[in-house]
Amino acid sequence: MSKVLIVDDEASIRQSLQGVLEDEGFSASGVESGEACLETLRKQPFDAVLLDVWLPGMDGLETLTRIRDLDNAPEVIMISGHGTIETAVRATKLGAYDFLEKPLSIEKTLILLKNAIDATRLRHENRELRKQLAPRSEIAGESVPMKALRQQIALMAPTNGRVLIYGESGTGKELAARAIHAQSLRKDQMFVEVNCAAIPEDLIESELFGHRRGAIPAATADKEGKFEKAHGGTLFLDEIGDMSLKTQAKVLRTLDEQRFTPVGSDETITVDARVIASTNKDLDEEISTGNFREDLFYRLNVIPFYVPPLRERSEDIPLLARHFLKEFSATYGRRPREITDDAIDTLMRYSWPGNVRELRNVIERIVIMNPTTTRFERKHLPPLVHRDGSRRATGTEFSTLHQARAAYERDYILKKLDENHGNVSRTAEVLGLERSHLYRKMRALKIAVKE
C-alpha cells in the first residue's frame, strides 16, 4: 500500500485529504508543519508528500529543499491557496514533482499522486539497479597493465573525450567502457550498448538512429534509436570494426553535427552522447584495405585504450578465478567453494585464447558440473585446460609438422568434446565428421573413448 504524507497547518484539510486517500486505497498520515514533516520522513519512508506552501515556521519551499537532501526522498507535490506562476516555477526548480492550487480537484490530485508514486519507485529501483550493476564496472586485477589501465581511466573518465578501446575478444573491453561511464560526469544517465558485430547490416542503421513506422519491413511502430536513448549519457559501440561503410558515414556525420535523422523521417534530432567504441581488429589494416573510414577513425581515436590479453597478465588469474568461483557459487545457490593451488597453477599455465571470458566460462562450467564438490582440484578442470597447461609447463616442442598437426587436432577435438559435455555424436556433428570417423580419429590420437 502506497504511503502519502499530508503537510498542512489546517487540521480540516489534513483530515479531509486523509479520508479521501484512504478510501482510494492509500495509507495516509498528516502533520501540521515543515519541521514535523522532516522529522516524520527521517523516521519512516513515504512514497509521496502533499506539501502546503504556506506553513508556520519553516515554509513549504524551504521544507521542499530539505526533503530533496534526504536519502530516498519521496516525490513532493506542492499545494497552495494563493499560488502564483512565480511560486510554481520556483517550486519546480527546487525539485517539486508538480503544483496544485486550492481548492483541490480530487480527480487531478489522485492522478498526480499515482504518477508521483510511480516516479518515486522508479527512481529507487534505478538506484538499486545501479548498486547491483556496480560490480560490472569494477576492473579486477593487480598486474601492472591493469593498474595502469585503472589509472588511465580515472584520469580521463571525467572528460567528454571520445574513447577507442583496443583488445582481443574476451579481454573485457565492455567492462572498461562501463568503468569509464561509471566514473564520468554522465554516470547518472544511461549507458547504452550496441554490438555492431551481432546486428545484421540491414538493421544496424535503424538500431542506431531509430525509424518511423513503415520505413522498413515489419516496422509497425516508431522506434527510438540507440543514439537518442543515450542522450545525456554514454553510447558504447562494441566491435565498431564490423560496421558497414554506409553506416560508418552516418555515424561520422552524427559525431560531427551532434544530430541525425531517423530512418524514414525528415525530422532532425539533436543528441548529446559521449561515444566509446571498441574493436578487436587492426583498424590501420582495415583502413588500408578500404573497410574502415580513416576520418571516422580519427574522430573516435581521441583517447585510445588497450586492454591486454589474459596471457600477458597471468598473475591476475588466481584473483579472477576465485572471484568467478564466488560469483557462480552464489548464483547457483551453492555453498562457498574453494580451488586448490594445483588447479590455480594449471589455470596460470593455460594460454587462454578466449581470454577472461573463457576463464569465466570454465569456472561456471565446473561449478555447474560438480554440484556437490566444495573443493575444486586440477582433475575438475576441462581436459584441454590441464593438457595445454601441462605441455606448456614441460616446454614440449614439436620436431616435425606431423607431430604439431596431431597435437593441434587432439587439443581441438578435446575442446569440442568438452564443449559438448563428452557427447561424441554431437561433437562429430559440430566437427562435420561421421561418428565412426571421429571414433577412429580419437583412438589414433589416444583420446579416451567413453563407450
Buried (B, 14 or more C-beta within 10 A) or exposed (E): EBBBBBBBBEEEBBBBBBEBBEEBEBBBBBBBBBBBBBEBBEEEBBBBBBBBBBBEEBBBBEBBEBBEEEEEBBBBBBBBEEBEEEBBEBBEEBBBBBBBBBEBEEEEBBEBBBBBBBBBBEBBEEEEEEEEEEEEBEBBBEBEBBEEBBEBBEEBBEBEEBBBBBBBBBBBBBBBBBBBBBBBEBBEBBBBBBBBBEBEEEEBBBBBBBBBEEBBEEBEEBBEBBBBBBBEBBBBBBBBBBBBEEBBEBBBEBBEEEEBBBBBBEEEBEBEBBBBBBBBBEBEEBBEEEBBBEEBBEBBBBBEBBBBBBBEBBEBBBBBBBBBBEBBBEEEEBEEBEBBEEBBBBBBBBBBBBBBBBBBBBBBBBBEEBEEBEEBBBEBBBBBBBBBBBBBEEEEEEEEEEEEEBBEBBBEBBBBBBBBEEEBEBBBBBBEBEEEEBBEBBEEBEBEEEE
